[in-house]
Amino acid sequence: MLNESDIKNETEIDRILNFAAEAGRVMLRCGGEIYRVEETIERICISFGIDDVEVFATPTALLASVYRNGKIYSVVKRINNRSTDLDMMKKINGLSRSLSYKKRSIEECEKILDDISSKDEYSKLKRIASGGIIAGAFSILFGGGAIDLIISFIAGMFTKILVDFLEEKSLNEFFVNIIGAAFIAGVSIFSYELGFVNTMDYITAGVIMLLVPGFALTNAIRDILDGQLVAGTAKLSEVLFIGTSIAVGMYIVLNWYLKGGIF
């Protein structure tokens, strides 16, 4: 039978492992690279005196286990929703590294992680405005003029509102991107037909960048180069999946317009 100290020790190990895995799960939700997530979990466990740590992470799940006092402790975390939040990822990464030189209790660490993961640093208004700025900036980058910038800015904001609304309704990501791409194509056609612009290219190219999974593609390639073949391939498949959905949305609207016109 286990004595009281053994029970307390086992409970503490489970708590540390769960905390480390939760930190990794939040990082995956924020778009973190697989190697960084695994390194963070290992670093946290080691800082609490648990040296024998094994972590296996994918974009949708992670498994962490430790070997301590002749026993194996394991935890599995599912990742259902993923986005991009570099600021939150940076804070969790900073927390894991700070534990190497600044000892904290597990209670304090749990509170810090809860504060980091529960705070939304970017309000809805900021996200909408950033969508317009990004779309407008890319339209200029691709060679557009002042009118293209203005229309792309407005279209970018409305695209961000639409995509966020569909995601809040838990619509499948494939259909979210189809609808978003179709909306962008519709705005470009509408602007062209009304005579605001001479070509749809700059508006379309600028606003569509809001849907292009550039960050995910970069992470996929980085994971593959780092030897994370399963995770890298999974992310690369996700990138191709998103790219296909964007192409489908664009094709539906543009094909309909080019064959029959809208006015």
LINKARA-V825127 format. One record per helix or strand. SS is the DSSP state (H for helix, E for strand). FROM is the first residue (numbers start at 0). LEN is the number of residues. If there is no record, write none. Layout:
ss = {SS	SS}
from = {FROM	FROM}
len = {LEN	LEN}
This chain:
ss = {H	H	E	E	E	H	H	H	H	H	H	H	H}
from = {3	33	52	60	70	85	105	123	145	172	200	213	228}
len = {26	14	5	8	8	13	13	18	23	21	8	12	32}
